[in-house]
């Protein structure tokens, strides 16, 4: 699988071009599935924000409104009640998975419970586009600052560990005064592993384990 791990979606031309590179064809020729699940685990989110994401009415985080050939909804909490052969087919037919923000630990739990996490290694050509928690779920840990469901559904800050670094999103966001670069540095020191702090104009592209920063903003890498 190929990954575009963003803080706030496809915010600028550089991130848009990185997405096109991963897809290998125009957006208008691509089928997408959007995954709103993470939002239900966040105390500040809920049905309204899930709808805004799905319907492309969240201008701060452009993803679903980019002009996809087709767009469907994959709600992970529903998958255990559906025949696996059916939903696996839906996922395999998609060119891209668009994954909403919210609570990354909650999202990771439902990726495991649904079986989607086990399917990811076989999706060689599929692109995963994460938004905030939708990106953080691919990391080994998110840090206690980003465990929104307290106590978390798993009791810790462990996520999927598909990539070997953690992500501190929304650096210096005007609506999140606590998300400073200094706070990110303290967060990274407590994690004790490689990590990136990224603002909303930055994304991390990962293909076959090779990491590339795509940015028109600012970011910082923290080494253990």
Secondary structure as GFF3:
##gff-version 3
##sequence-region A 1 224
A	DSSP	beta_strand	2	6	.	.	.	ID=ss1
A	DSSP	alpha_helix	13	23	.	.	.	ID=ss2
A	DSSP	three_ten_helix	27	29	.	.	.	ID=ss3
A	DSSP	beta_strand	31	35	.	.	.	ID=ss4
A	DSSP	three_ten_helix	37	41	.	.	.	ID=ss5
A	DSSP	alpha_helix	47	55	.	.	.	ID=ss6
A	DSSP	beta_strand	70	73	.	.	.	ID=ss7
A	DSSP	alpha_helix	76	79	.	.	.	ID=ss8
A	DSSP	alpha_helix	84	93	.	.	.	ID=ss9
A	DSSP	beta_strand	96	99	.	.	.	ID=ss10
A	DSSP	alpha_helix	104	114	.	.	.	ID=ss11
A	DSSP	alpha_helix	116	119	.	.	.	ID=ss12
A	DSSP	three_ten_helix	120	122	.	.	.	ID=ss13
A	DSSP	beta_strand	127	131	.	.	.	ID=ss14
A	DSSP	alpha_helix	133	136	.	.	.	ID=ss15
A	DSSP	three_ten_helix	144	146	.	.	.	ID=ss16
A	DSSP	beta_strand	166	168	.	.	.	ID=ss17
A	DSSP	alpha_helix	181	191	.	.	.	ID=ss18
A	DSSP	beta_strand	195	198	.	.	.	ID=ss19
A	DSSP	beta_strand	202	207	.	.	.	ID=ss20
A	DSSP	beta_strand	210	215	.	.	.	ID=ss21
A	DSSP	beta_strand	219	222	.	.	.	ID=ss22
###
